[in-house]
Amino acid sequence: MLPIDKNLTFLLVLLATWELVWKGMALWKASKNNQKNWFVALLLINSIGILPILYLKLFQKKHR
């Protein structure tokens, strides 16, 4: 069995948590805004939070 570097494990957990939080918020907004294409893209593409942040800041529908 290979030794596991604790720093690498911490980094992976941190990145996974980061992705989960941003992806969750973006998926929620995409579903509420009935943006099916964005929902599917956000669900399938893992981008360490970059795509969800871009969606939330630039592409979601603004409600007035």
N, C-alpha and C positions, 0 to 999 in steps of 0.2 A: 504494500500500500504506500502511495506517495505521501510525503509530509505536506500538510496544508499550511500555507503561510497565513498567519492571523491577520496581517494587514490586508492581504488580498481578499480574504473572507469578509472583513469589515467593509472594504470598498465595494464589493459586490452586493452586500446587504444594503449599503447606503444607496447605491445606484438603483437597485430594485425598488426600494422604498420611494425614492425620488420619482421614478417612472410610474409607479402605481398611483401616487398622489395626483400627479399631473394628468395621467391618462384617465383616471376616474373622473376628475373635474371636466375634462374635455368631452368624454363620452356622455356624461350627464347633460352637458349643454347641447351637444349635437343631437341627442335624442329628444330633448325638450324642444329644439328648434326644427325638428323633423328634417334634419340634414343627413339622409341615409348614406350618401357617398362618403361624407366625412366620418360618420360613425364607423363604417366598415374599414376605411383607411386607418383611422386611429386604433381600431381594434387589432388590425393585422400587422401594422408596422411598429417595430420596436426601435425607438430613436433616442433613448435615454432622456425622454421628456421634451425633446426639441420640437417635434411635430405637434404635440398637445399644446405647448406654450404658444407656438405660432398660430394654431387654430384659435386659442382663447384670446389672443391679443389682436389678431388681424382678420380672421375669416368668419367668426361667428356672427349670426344675425343680431342686429341691435334692436331691442324692443323699445318702443316709445309708447 
